[in-house]
């Protein structure tokens, strides 16, 4: 089972987004060893320090979600996830808080974009979880993605 970690800043407080996240987390647990680490929201500098510390012990591939990152079609994202699984690499996805991340933090990191639009960090989490579920469905050819 592929290991996937989410490191996020701040709890999801909006009820309908939280419910949606729980739905996809429940669906994903059958296909991935998924863990989530929520770091307390604070200033951008403090959040980046917390993220740096959290990333020190991470193995595998780390993607930082950012509007300036590389965009993937759902099928390409599914292929990326499958390729990382085939190589035995755990995946970590980082979602920053409301203030985003500095260019210094992002420099040299793999950036992943969910699109050119800017989304609140809570919605970003929901969208990422849905895309992970979709990627799994594409790989398994379940018909969810049509």
N, CA, C and O of each residue as an XYZ file, in Angstrom:
584
protein
N       0.858     -1.177      0.000
C       0.000      0.000      0.000
C       0.902      1.238      0.000
O       1.835      1.336      0.797
N       0.620      2.151     -0.876
C       1.444      3.346     -1.007
C       1.229      4.296      0.164
O       0.099      4.557      0.576
N       2.337      4.805      0.687
C       2.258      5.747      1.804
C       2.156      7.171      1.259
O       2.974      7.608      0.449
N       1.140      7.872      1.722
C       0.941      9.270      1.367
C       0.723     10.057      2.651
O      -0.074      9.673      3.507
N       1.447     11.166      2.767
C       1.309     12.047      3.925
C       0.839     13.415      3.472
O       1.252     13.921      2.428
N      -0.024     13.995      4.270
C      -0.438     15.383      4.076
C       0.085     16.180      5.253
O      -0.107     15.805      6.410
N       0.743     17.276      4.950
C       1.136     18.214      6.001
C       0.429     19.517      5.669
O       0.672     20.127      4.628
N      -0.448     19.931      6.571
C      -1.237     21.125      6.323
C      -1.080     22.114      7.468
O      -0.791     21.747      8.606
N      -1.280     23.370      7.128
C      -1.277     24.425      8.139
C      -2.729     24.742      8.476
O      -3.518     25.079      7.593
N      -3.067     24.635      9.722
C      -4.403     25.002     10.189
C      -5.450     23.929      9.952
O      -5.425     23.209      8.954
N      -6.364     23.847     10.898
C      -7.479     22.913     10.796
C      -8.497     23.432      9.793
O      -8.613     24.636      9.563
N      -9.231     22.498      9.202
C     -10.351     22.872      8.349
C     -11.512     23.198      9.275
O     -11.985     22.338     10.017
N     -11.964     24.438      9.229
C     -13.011     24.895     10.143
C     -14.396     24.975      9.496
O     -15.412     24.949     10.191
N     -14.432     25.072      8.179
C     -15.701     25.199      7.477
C     -16.379     23.824      7.426
O     -15.815     22.883      6.868
N     -17.580     23.698      8.002
C     -18.202     22.378      8.142
C     -18.344     21.578      6.845
O     -18.013     20.393      6.818
N     -18.826     22.201      5.779
C     -19.048     21.425      4.558
C     -17.738     20.982      3.925
O     -17.690     19.927      3.292
N     -16.675     21.764      4.080
C     -15.369     21.358      3.552
C     -14.816     20.222      4.405
O     -14.269     19.255      3.876
N     -14.957     20.337      5.709
C     -14.508     19.288      6.613
C     -15.215     17.967      6.313
O     -14.584     16.910      6.285
N     -16.524     18.035      6.091
C     -17.285     16.826      5.756
C     -16.789     16.211      4.456
O     -16.641     14.993      4.356
N     -16.531     17.056      3.460
C     -16.023     16.557      2.179
C     -14.657     15.903      2.337
O     -14.398     14.855      1.745
N     -13.783     16.514      3.132
C     -12.464     15.933      3.394
C     -12.605     14.568      4.052
O     -11.890     13.631      3.698
N     -13.522     14.450      5.007
C     -13.723     13.174      5.699
C     -14.232     12.099      4.739
O     -13.856     10.932      4.853
N     -15.080     12.489      3.804
C     -15.577     11.531      2.810
C     -14.402     10.972      2.008
O     -14.270      9.757      1.862
N     -13.558     11.850      1.494
C     -12.446     11.382      0.662
C     -11.374     10.673      1.482
O     -10.766      9.721      0.991
N     -11.127     11.103      2.701
C     -10.180     10.384      3.553
C     -10.671      8.949      3.784
O      -9.876      8.009      3.784
N     -11.966      8.791      3.979
C     -12.543      7.459      4.150
C     -12.393      6.596      2.907
O     -12.110      5.403      3.006
N     -12.582      7.193      1.748
C     -12.431      6.450      0.491
C     -10.976      6.087      0.225
O     -10.687      5.012     -0.301
N     -10.072      6.969      0.583
C      -8.647      6.767      0.292
C      -7.995      5.721      1.183
O      -6.993      5.119      0.798
N      -8.546      5.499      2.359
C      -7.901      4.578      3.305
C      -7.854      3.148      2.786
O      -7.087      2.336      3.303
N      -8.649      2.822      1.785
C      -8.647      1.480      1.215
C      -7.513      1.282      0.216
O      -7.167      0.148     -0.114
N      -6.936      2.373     -0.264
C      -5.907      2.285     -1.299
C      -4.547      2.814     -0.877
O      -3.526      2.437     -1.451
N      -4.531      3.679      0.117
C      -3.296      4.317      0.532
C      -3.135      4.246      2.043
O      -4.115      4.229      2.788
N      -1.886      4.204      2.481
C      -1.566      4.378      3.895
C      -1.418      5.883      4.081
O      -0.322      6.431      3.958
N      -2.523      6.536      4.375
C      -2.565      7.993      4.382
C      -2.502      8.531      5.808
O      -3.288      8.145      6.673
N      -1.556      9.424      6.028
C      -1.455     10.090      7.324
C      -1.555     11.583      7.099
O      -1.230     12.111      6.036
N      -2.015     12.235      8.141
C      -2.199     13.681      8.060
C      -1.588     14.333      9.292
O      -1.787     13.888     10.422
N      -0.855     15.376      9.044
C      -0.272     16.155     10.140
C      -0.713     17.605      9.964
O      -0.415     18.238      8.951
N      -1.415     18.112     10.947
C      -1.915     19.488     10.906
C      -1.060     20.328     11.849
O      -0.977     20.049     13.045
N      -0.435     21.349     11.302
C       0.385     22.265     12.084
C      -0.421     23.517     12.390
O      -1.225     23.957     11.569
N      -0.215     24.078     13.542
C      -0.979     25.263     13.959
C      -0.678     26.455     13.051
O       0.463     26.691     12.652
N      -1.723     27.183     12.746
C      -1.576     28.404     11.956
C      -0.948     29.497     12.808
O      -1.231     29.617     14.000
N      -0.094     30.289     12.176
C       0.550     31.417     12.853
C       1.039     32.378     11.783
O       0.386     32.515     10.749
N       2.140     33.034     11.990
C       2.672     33.919     10.956
C       3.321     33.072      9.859
O       3.679     31.916     10.087
N       3.468     33.650      8.686
C       4.074     32.922      7.581
C       5.465     32.398      7.948
O       5.798     31.252      7.648
N       6.253     33.220      8.582
C       7.608     32.815      8.966
C       7.576     31.630      9.925
O       8.318     30.665      9.744
N       6.722     31.699     10.942
C       6.612     30.601     11.898
C       6.074     29.332     11.234
O       6.527     28.230     11.543
N       5.118     29.484     10.331
C       4.585     28.327      9.619
C       5.668     27.655      8.786
O       5.762     26.428      8.751
N       6.485     28.462      8.118
C       7.566     27.903      7.311
C       8.590     27.180      8.183
O       9.114     26.138      7.791
N       8.871     27.722      9.349
C       9.795     27.056     10.272
C       9.237     25.706     10.706
O       9.972     24.720     10.769
N       7.937     25.658     11.007
C       7.297     24.396     11.387
C       7.339     23.390     10.241
O       7.593     22.203     10.448
N       7.086     23.881      9.037
C       7.114     22.998      7.876
C       8.519     22.455      7.632
O       8.687     21.268      7.349
N       9.527     23.317      7.740
C      10.917     22.882      7.553
C      11.244     21.756      8.536
O      11.841     20.745      8.165
N      10.848     21.945      9.780
C      11.116     20.930     10.804
C      10.372     19.633     10.476
O      10.933     18.544     10.600
N       9.123     19.751     10.061
C       8.326     18.568      9.728
C       8.903     17.824      8.527
O       8.813     16.598      8.457
N       9.489     18.547      7.591
C      10.024     17.930      6.376
C      11.393     17.296      6.582
O      11.845     16.522      5.738
N      12.057     17.609      7.682
C      13.395     17.065      7.940
C      13.415     15.541      7.943
O      14.381     14.933      7.483
N      12.382     14.935      8.444
C      12.365     13.481      8.595
C      11.544     12.769      7.516
O      11.214     11.591      7.654
N      11.221     13.486      6.452
C      10.373     12.923      5.400
C      11.223     12.199      4.363
O      12.204     12.745      3.857
N      10.838     10.971      4.055
C      11.438     10.223      2.953
C      10.515     10.333      1.755
O       9.319     10.585      1.903
N      11.071     10.144      0.572
C      10.251     10.120     -0.626
C      10.150     11.474     -1.286
O      10.988     12.354     -1.087
N       9.112     11.616     -2.070
C       8.897     12.805     -2.881
C       7.950     13.763     -2.161
O       6.899     13.363     -1.660
N       8.343     15.025     -2.123
C       7.537     16.056     -1.472
C       7.044     17.036     -2.532
O       7.825     17.562     -3.326
N       5.745     17.265     -2.528
C       5.130     18.261     -3.398
C       4.532     19.360     -2.526
O       3.805     19.086     -1.570
N       4.847     20.597     -2.867
C       4.270     21.753     -2.194
C       3.202     22.314     -3.121
O       3.483     22.652     -4.271
N       1.976     22.410     -2.616
C       0.913     22.953     -3.461
C       1.050     24.456     -3.554
O       1.158     25.156     -2.546
N       1.044     24.940     -4.794
C       1.256     26.357     -5.042
C       0.712     26.689     -6.428
O       0.889     25.916     -7.370
N       0.052     27.837     -6.553
C      -0.538     28.231     -7.834
C       0.507     28.326     -8.945
O       0.163     28.178    -10.118
N       1.763     28.567     -8.609
C       2.830     28.685     -9.615
C       3.442     27.330     -9.962
O       4.381     27.267    -10.756
N       2.930     26.256     -9.386
C       3.491     24.928     -9.612
C       3.081     24.331    -10.937
O       2.368     24.951    -11.727
N       3.541     23.120    -11.167
C       3.214     22.393    -12.390
C       1.786     21.873    -12.302
O       1.368     21.307    -11.291
N       1.062     22.079    -13.376
C      -0.307     21.577    -13.467
C      -0.307     20.232    -14.177
O       0.452     20.019    -15.122
N      -1.154     19.335    -13.721
C      -1.313     18.021    -14.344
C      -2.779     17.821    -14.689
O      -3.665     18.233    -13.941
N      -3.026     17.190    -15.818
C      -4.364     16.675    -16.076
C      -4.561     15.500    -15.118
O      -3.581     14.924    -14.646
N      -5.785     15.144    -14.831
C      -6.049     14.064    -13.872
C      -5.372     12.766    -14.283
O      -4.847     12.050    -13.429
N      -5.372     12.450    -15.567
C      -4.742     11.222    -16.033
C      -3.229     11.263    -15.802
O      -2.639     10.263    -15.394
N      -2.603     12.407    -16.059
C      -1.157     12.550    -15.841
C      -0.821     12.476    -14.361
O       0.198     11.900    -13.979
N      -1.672     13.055    -13.534
C      -1.464     12.986    -12.087
C      -1.562     11.537    -11.623
O      -0.776     11.104    -10.781
N      -2.515     10.787    -12.159
C      -2.647      9.368    -11.824
C      -1.389      8.604    -12.225
O      -0.917      7.744    -11.482
N      -0.848      8.918    -13.393
C       0.387      8.266    -13.842
C       1.549      8.609    -12.928
O       2.376      7.749    -12.624
N       1.618      9.855    -12.490
C       2.666     10.283    -11.569
C       2.582      9.511    -10.254
O       3.592      9.010     -9.759
N       1.389      9.416     -9.693
C       1.187      8.693     -8.437
C       1.575      7.224     -8.619
O       2.263      6.652     -7.774
N       1.137      6.622     -9.713
C       1.441      5.216     -9.968
C       2.939      4.991    -10.144
O       3.475      3.995     -9.657
N       3.621      5.904    -10.835
C       5.066      5.766    -11.039
C       5.817      5.851     -9.714
O       6.761      5.097     -9.478
N       5.396      6.768     -8.857
C       6.028      6.893     -7.535
C       5.784      5.624     -6.713
O       6.669      5.172     -5.986
N       4.594      5.057     -6.830
C       4.278      3.813     -6.123
C       5.163      2.684     -6.634
O       5.702      1.906     -5.848
N       5.312      2.597     -7.966
C       6.133      1.542     -8.563
C       7.589      1.631     -8.113
O       8.273      0.611     -8.026
N       8.064      2.833     -7.829
C       9.444      3.029     -7.371
C       9.544      2.892     -5.848
O      10.632      3.003     -5.282
N       8.411      2.654     -5.192
C       8.409      2.473     -3.743
C       8.624      3.756     -2.968
O       9.067      3.729     -1.819
N       8.314      4.872     -3.589
C       8.517      6.156     -2.928
C       7.254      6.638     -2.230
O       6.189      6.714     -2.843
N       7.374      6.960     -0.955
C       6.244      7.616     -0.286
C       6.077      9.031     -0.849
O       7.032      9.634     -1.339
N       4.879      9.533     -0.770
C       4.576     10.891     -1.232
C       4.127     11.746     -0.064
O       3.415     11.286      0.829
N       4.555     12.996     -0.086
C       4.099     13.971      0.899
C       3.603     15.194      0.141
O       4.261     15.685     -0.776
N       2.438     15.674      0.539
C       1.864     16.887     -0.034
C       1.765     17.925      1.071
O       1.250     17.650      2.154
N       2.268     19.126      0.783
C       2.276     20.220      1.749
C       1.288     21.280      1.290
O       1.344     21.754      0.155
N       0.381     21.645      2.190
C      -0.573     22.726      1.913
C      -0.334     23.809      2.955
O      -0.501     23.589      4.155
N       0.056     24.974      2.475
C       0.347     26.101      3.362
C      -0.945     26.702      3.909
O      -2.048     26.330      3.507
N      -0.777     27.615      4.811
C      -1.906     28.316      5.402
C      -2.376     29.462      4.528
O      -2.028     29.556      3.351
N      -3.168     30.323      5.124
C      -3.793     31.426      4.401
C      -2.793     32.410      3.794
O      -3.114     33.098      2.826
N      -1.582     32.480      4.357
C      -0.596     33.446      3.865
C       0.359     32.855      2.845
O       1.243     33.554      2.350
N       0.198     31.589      2.526
C       1.054     30.965      1.529
C       2.469     30.777      2.032
O       2.726     30.785      3.235
N       3.384     30.607      1.085
C       4.783     30.375      1.407
C       5.667     31.356      0.646
O       5.330     31.787     -0.457
N       6.775     31.694      1.237
C       7.698     32.637      0.600
C       8.409     31.978     -0.576
O       8.478     30.753     -0.669
N       8.929     32.798     -1.459
C       9.695     32.277     -2.595
C      10.945     31.561     -2.109
O      11.409     30.621     -2.756
N      11.494     31.987     -0.985
C      12.670     31.326     -0.409
C      12.334     29.892     -0.020
O      13.112     28.980     -0.302
N      11.197     29.680      0.618
C      10.782     28.336      1.015
C      10.541     27.466     -0.213
O      10.922     26.295     -0.225
N       9.918     28.021     -1.237
C       9.534     27.249     -2.411
C      10.720     26.925     -3.328
O      10.659     25.987     -4.123
N      11.771     27.689     -3.213
C      12.920     27.525     -4.114
C      13.483     26.103     -4.012
O      13.766     25.609     -2.920
N      13.636     25.464     -5.163
C      14.210     24.130     -5.225
C      13.262     23.011     -4.852
O      13.670     21.850     -4.826
N      12.022     23.320     -4.566
C      11.046     22.288     -4.197
C      10.153     21.967     -5.395
O      10.017     22.773     -6.315
N       9.553     20.791     -5.371
C       8.594     20.412     -6.402
C       7.273     21.086     -6.069
O       6.678     20.838     -5.021
N       6.829     21.933     -6.970
C       5.579     22.657     -6.768
C       4.488     22.030     -7.621
O       4.703     21.719     -8.792
N       3.334     21.850     -7.035
C       2.184     21.255     -7.696
C       1.037     22.256     -7.648
O       0.711     22.795     -6.591
N       0.437     22.495     -8.797
C      -0.686     23.423     -8.866
C      -1.971     22.672     -9.191
O      -1.977     21.747    -10.004
N      -3.043     23.080     -8.552
C      -4.364     22.544     -8.871
C      -5.072     23.421     -9.900
O      -6.233     23.184    -10.232
N      -4.377     24.420    -10.397
C      -4.923     25.313    -11.412
C      -4.432     26.726    -11.204
O      -3.843     27.047    -10.172
N      -4.675     27.556    -12.177
C      -4.179     28.931    -12.141
C      -4.950     29.818    -11.157
O      -4.466     30.878    -10.761
N      -6.125     29.390    -10.773
C      -6.917     30.177     -9.826
C      -6.359     30.003     -8.417
O      -5.692     29.012     -8.119
N      -6.636     30.965     -7.567
C      -6.233     30.880     -6.167
C      -7.400     30.332     -5.362
O      -8.532     30.801     -5.484
N      -7.106     29.320     -4.527
C      -8.129     28.715     -3.687
C      -7.752     28.899     -2.225
O      -6.566     28.929     -1.896
N      -8.740     29.024     -1.337
C      -8.431     29.005      0.094
C      -7.780     27.670      0.445
O      -8.052     26.655     -0.195
N      -6.927     27.675      1.453
C      -6.198     26.455      1.797
C      -7.128     25.307      2.186
O      -6.793     24.145      1.959
N      -8.275     25.607      2.760
C      -9.215     24.545      3.115
C      -9.747     23.844      1.859
O      -9.827     22.616      1.809
N     -10.105     24.633      0.859
C     -10.620     24.059     -0.388
C      -9.508     23.326     -1.129
O      -9.761     22.312     -1.779
N      -8.290     23.825     -1.038
C      -7.154     23.148     -1.658
C      -7.033     21.729     -1.119
O      -6.789     20.790     -1.875
N      -7.201     21.580      0.171
C      -7.119     20.245      0.772
C      -8.202     19.335      0.210
O      -7.925     18.193     -0.159
N      -9.421     19.828      0.142
C     -10.524     19.037     -0.387
C     -10.260     18.646     -1.844
O     -10.468     17.495     -2.228
N      -9.806     19.596     -2.644
C      -9.523     19.314     -4.051
C      -8.398     18.294     -4.205
O      -8.485     17.404     -5.050
N      -7.354     18.412     -3.406
C      -6.254     17.454     -3.468
C      -6.744     16.053     -3.113
O      -6.410     15.091     -3.804
N      -7.529     15.928     -2.050
C      -8.042     14.619     -1.659
C      -8.904     14.013     -2.765
O      -8.814     12.818     -3.043
N      -9.731     14.834     -3.387
C     -10.565     14.329     -4.486
C      -9.681     13.869     -5.637
O      -9.946     12.829     -6.239
N      -8.639     14.627     -5.952
C      -7.762     14.244     -7.057
C      -6.956     12.985     -6.743
O      -6.674     12.197     -7.646
N      -6.587     12.788     -5.503
C      -5.930     11.534     -5.123
C      -6.893     10.357     -5.304
O      -6.502      9.297     -5.793
N      -8.141     10.549     -4.909
C      -9.147      9.506     -5.101
C      -9.361      9.253     -6.590
O      -9.449      8.102     -7.020
N      -9.446     10.317     -7.372
C      -9.631     10.196     -8.819
C      -8.441      9.471     -9.448
O      -8.620      8.609    -10.309
N      -7.228      9.822     -9.018
C      -6.027      9.172     -9.553
C      -6.082      7.666     -9.295
O      -5.761      6.865    -10.173
N      -6.487      7.296     -8.098
C      -6.607      5.881     -7.763
C      -7.670      5.215     -8.634
O      -7.476      4.097     -9.111
N      -8.784      5.897     -8.838
C      -9.868      5.350     -9.659
C      -9.424      5.197    -11.116
O      -9.778      4.218    -11.774
N      -8.652      6.158    -11.619
C      -8.133      6.059    -12.991
C      -7.214      4.852    -13.098
O      -7.322      4.069    -14.041
N      -6.311      4.698    -12.138
C      -5.378      3.576    -12.149
C      -6.110      2.245    -12.102
O      -5.709      1.288    -12.765
N      -7.168      2.182    -11.331
C      -7.941      0.936    -11.193
C      -9.031      0.793    -12.255
O      -9.693     -0.242    -12.334
N      -9.215      1.830    -13.064
C     -10.216      1.838    -14.134
C     -11.613      1.528    -13.589
O     -12.326      0.676    -14.120
N     -11.989      2.239    -12.515
C     -13.277      1.967    -11.866
C     -14.464      2.647    -12.529
O     -15.604      2.257    -12.275
N     -14.239      3.646    -13.368
C     -15.340      4.350    -13.978
C     -15.695      5.657    -13.289
O     -16.502      6.430    -13.806
N     -15.098      5.915    -12.118
C     -15.356      7.187    -11.425
C     -14.958      8.351    -12.320
O     -15.660      9.360    -12.396
N     -13.818      8.198    -13.001
C     -13.338      9.242    -13.926
C     -13.815      8.874    -15.318
O     -13.342      7.906    -15.913
N     -14.757      9.654    -15.833
C     -15.264      9.353    -17.181
C     -15.437     10.615    -17.967
O     -15.855     10.570    -19.124
